[in-house]
Amino acid sequence: MVAPKPGKPGACVDSRGRTRIKMEERGRIDSWFIGFAPVENPKIAWAVVVEGGGYGARTSAPIAGNLRVKAKSLGLLSEETAHPKATPARENAKARR
């Protein structure tokens, strides 16, 4: 392999003698977020994937939040199902704060 300049592809010869271009391999972090609503009786589900978008909280979670808001505005989620009811687990979590 010919040593490439930083950020440039390098040339290499494969097993058949053909010259190929090899790009620098870097680990890519895809951002993904899945969800459904309402919690008690799901009516809609979604999956958001952003290739190379970093971590979910930064890129795909805000998109998923916008999807939920749009679903509510289209009438797919009613007002009563838009906010989950209190459950024993949520009550305990609030008490611990």
N, C-alpha and C positions, 0 to 999 in steps of 0.2 A: 504494500500500500504506500502510495506517495503521501508524505506528511502534508496535510492541508494547512492553510492559514486558519487561525481561529475563526469559527463561524462559517467556514467555506467547506463544501463537500470535497471528499478525497477520492482519488481514482484507485480502483483495485482490479485485479484480474481474477475471474472466477475459475472453477475447476475445468471449464471447457476452453479456457484461453481468451475469453471475451473480456474486454475492459468494461467495468461497471463503475457507476458513481455511488459512493456510500455516504449518506448523510450522517452527521453526528447524532448518535442516539441519546436522547435525554428522557428521563422519566416524566411522563405526562400525568397530571392529576386532573381527572374529570370530576366535575361538580354534579352531584345528583341529589334529588330530594323526592320522596314519595309521600303521598298523603291520601286521606279520604275524609269525607264529611257527610253527615254528622256522625259523631262517635257511636251513639246508641243504635242507629239504624242507617248505615251508609247508603247514600243515594248516588254519590259521585266518587270517583277515584282519579288520581293523576300521578304522573311520573314526569319529572323534569330532568333532562340530562344536558349539560353544557360541556362539550368536549374541550378539554384544556382550560376549563373555567376555574380551577382552583378548588377550594373546599366549599361544601354545600351551603354553609351559613353566609358566605360572601356573595355567591352568584345565583345558584338555583333556588334557594329558599325564598328570596324576595319575589322571584318569578312565580313560584308556587303560591305565595301569598296573594299575588295579583290574580291568579287563576281563581282562587277561592272568592275574592271580592267580585270578580266578574260573574261567577256562578250565582252568587247571591243577587247581583243586579239583574240577572236573567230569570230569576225566580226559581232556580234549581234548589235553592236552600231557603226555607222559610225563616222568619224572624225567630221563632221558638227553637229551631234547630241550629241557628247560627251560633248560639252561645251554649256550650255544653252544660248540662245540669250538674249540680254538685254531687260528687260521689264520696264514699268514705275515704278513699285514697286522697282526693283533693282536699277534703276537710282536714285530714291529718297533716298534709303538707302546709296548709295555711296556718295550722296551730303551731307547727315547728318554727315558723318564721318569727 
